[in-house]
Amino acid sequence: MHARSKRTLKGLKVKTTKNKKRDWSVYFLRCASDTLYTGIAKDVAARFKAHSSGKGARYTRAHLPLTLVYQEDGFTRSQALTREAEIKSYPRKKKEALAGLYV
């Protein structure tokens, strides 16, 4: 795991989610460069459209996304950020296994 990811995970405190909306998702995109991009969004379809049109993250502007390959729903924003950092620390094969792409 990268040092930055460890600091991110360590810095996020576990909070109660009793009254918080769980409307955030974590997702993977397969990019034209055959890489996997991981991100979070409330509306994954709209976010994918933004990525595809070149108005998303800097990475996806250079490596246009082809398909949405994985999505996990039901997170608060804090939980989604934590899960995203966790997934980003995974090696490629583990990400592909999680998405059902690697057997």
Secondary structure, 3 states (H helix, E strand, C coil): CCHHHHHHHHHCCCCCCCCCCCCEEEEEEEECCCCEEEEEECCHHHHHHHHHCCCCCHHHHHCCEEEEEEEEEEECHHHHHHHHHHHHCCCHHHHHHHCCCCC
